[in-house]
């Protein structure tokens, strides 16, 4: 059986949706928000990609891009692309397999695996897929034990939740002024909460936020049959709860 036989759709099938998907690991000593990071380490990036939980094997490094650029994302074949940047204490992975709308929680699963692999590190990530209503997932792990995960449809109240926002604010030393600048109201409902702002505040406490000038390796990888199915269901097929493109 060829690798293409794992997939329902051919390599040139169009991806039906857009989104973002990023998970960042910051190891001690934290470079802090105003620090400078070393140059990208492509060898270490390849090792990281090969060991990442959504990847069966790395086929090749297909190129390098600036971290602010988007990887190619137009066809089913692009679902095999994973971007990894390794800049000293900071490692970032961009992978469409971090998003799922069929009941799985891959962002939470991979963040937990990385937190176990790097026990002294901060692990922070967000993922989004755009439908008539956007599906979002956010995760924050602090090495002192604070964990936060939230995922659901924007504007809806029924979100998957674990952990407390107030614990994250305390663990990262985020002040009231910071919250106000990001329009974060701690008592907002999950579907209306400013999760992106909280994620950026937490990450900015441990690593520089500007990504311009950083190089990122793009790898073509092999997926397992299960991951391939999840990717197609999420990015090409229609998720549970949708019919003819309309929100439920």
Secondary structure by P-SEA (a helix, b strand, c coil): ccccccccccccccccccbbbbbbbbcccccccccccccccaaaaaaaaaacccccccccccccccccccccccccccccbbbbbbcccbbbbbbccccccccccaaaaaaaaaaaacccbbbbbbbbbbccbbbbbbbbbbccbbbbbbbcccccccccccccaaaaaaaacccaaaaaaacccccccccccaaaaaaaaaaaaccccccccbbbbbbbccccaaaaaaaaaccccccccccccccc
